[in-house]
């Protein structure tokens, strides 16, 4: 079945399931941020659950921004990166920077077709997901499996427990140079995700 034929009814699945982080049935993950003391020894600066959480859809999923940066190489001196990450909730990806994003999905939730013009490492943390491309090709990903998305349009379908359980994935998105297909640059496609990412 071609990706565009995937039923839109699944976009409404598990409405009202997620109202806060973590999603019901998934453990509360913790973020540890390190730094240095005056002698250059490593220390823990923060232990928390991230600075930015955003409900997606009709309470069907929640995004937890683990960290984001605005430049490459990253400036770590004077806590420049810490201030940026705390004060700025990123869009889908950051121009010249990076985003580490964790998303908890309600049971059987299917994301809209979307494209980030970036290089994305996607890791299944808990559960089982179907990765669907706009060509209609698809792959099943299980806990620990990794996808390397090279600016392709795609959907994620949480099929954990045959669609009866929540699932969790994490992505690291890195900015890339313009991607050309037949001489034309690919553009970011958000579709129904537009309200959650555009303008940041």
Beta strands, then each sheet from edge to edge (+ up, - down):
strand 1: 31-36
strand 2: 42-48
strand 3: 52-56
strand 4: 61-69
strand 5: 98-105
strand 6: 118-126
strand 7: 128-133
strand 8: 138-142
strand 9: 146-150
strand 10: 154-158
strand 11: 167-175
strand 12: 180-181
strand 13: 184-185
sheet 1: 1+ 2-
sheet 2: 3+ 4- 5+ 11- 6+ 9-
sheet 3: 8+ 7- 10+
sheet 4: 12+ 13-
end
